[in-house]
Amino acid sequence: MSYVDGFVAAVPNENKQKYIEHAKLSATVFKEHGALKVTEAWGDNVPDGKVTSFPIAVNCGQNETVVFSSVIWPSKEVRDAGWEAIMQDPRMQPDQNPMPFDGKRLIYGGFEVIIEE
């Protein structure tokens, strides 16, 4: 079964184009290191919640938009090896590909796929 990494972040609206450029380069690097597919989605219908929500989870400000990203890997083993290589790849270093958002508010996790249709 495949393996999925998921990410949610709040990106300043003024940085949308910078985010797209950052995400395109990141997607290239991820795919070179074994990812099957990378998806980046700019929030369009992301409601505030009363108890929890995407905006609450990333402390989304008034002039920010929630983004949702996923990376699909063929397996956890490929993912683990890929991440190790990605962290060493010079294109992913902050001076080469700075994050156009507050990385401290990024939430992420790795998920074992249990259904794939």
Protein Blocks (a to p, Z undefined) as FASTA:
>chain_A
ZZdddddddddfklmmmmmmmmmmmmmmmmmnopabdcddddfblcddfkbcfklmnopa
fkbccdddddddfbfklmmmmmmmmmmmmklgfklmccfbdfklpccdddddfbdZZ
